[in-house]
Amino acid sequence: MTSQQTRPQQSSQTMKPSTAAKKLGVYLAATPEDFQEGTVSRAQLDALQADPPQWLADLRRDGPHPRPVVAAKLGVSISGLARAGVTEALTTEQIEALKAERPEWLDRERGTQADVRRETVRLKQKRADEAEAAAGEAKRG
């Protein structure tokens, strides 16, 4: 018996709407009802990404955006949003207004985020240097 004869028919991989919304970078509650109620196959997700329908293009452009997108657009972490009390989805217009207002918390959280990025780069370089030194030691033996 060959392996093809023993394998069941491959079914299409599906995901919950919440997972698909995360992968698309959109706020689930703002998506059409039929999207929220069904399942999304990998092929459907690929099609949505390749040729976004109008509702998806509008959501990506105008929002409301989920917290990871809001955080990225503001240049802060999701934790930084929480510390500032920003827990709801924001529209692009609201995000732009925050950028223009530049509240104290936004400047503080952007600074924190910059510090975290610098430290990440420093640690990565330190590990690379240590690995290089260890390789050199191993060669010298």
C-alpha positions, 0 to 999 in steps of 0.5 A: 500500500502506498502512502497516498492510499493511506492518507486521508484527503488533505483538508484546507487549513482554516482559522478563527476570524480573530486569528485572520483579523490579527494576520490582516492587521485589522480590528475584528469588531470593525470587520463585516459580520460575515467575516466575524461569523465564519472561518477563514481558510488559508486560501481565503486569507491569501486572497484577502492579502493579495487583492484586498476588498474595499472594506479591508482597504478602508479598515487598513487606511482609516481604522479603527486599528487594533492595539498592535497597529496603534502602538506601531503607528505611535512608535510605542509598545502595547504596554506603553499604550496600557500605561497611558490608559489607551485600551480601545481601538483608535482610528487613523484620525485619532492616532494623527491627533495624538501625534499632533498633540504630543501628550507627555505620555507619548513622548515618555513612551517613545523614549522608553521604546527607543531605549528598549531598541538600543538595548536589544541592539547592544545585546545582539552585538554583545552575543555576536562578539562573544560567539566570535571570541568563542570561535576564535578560542576553539580554533586556537584550541 
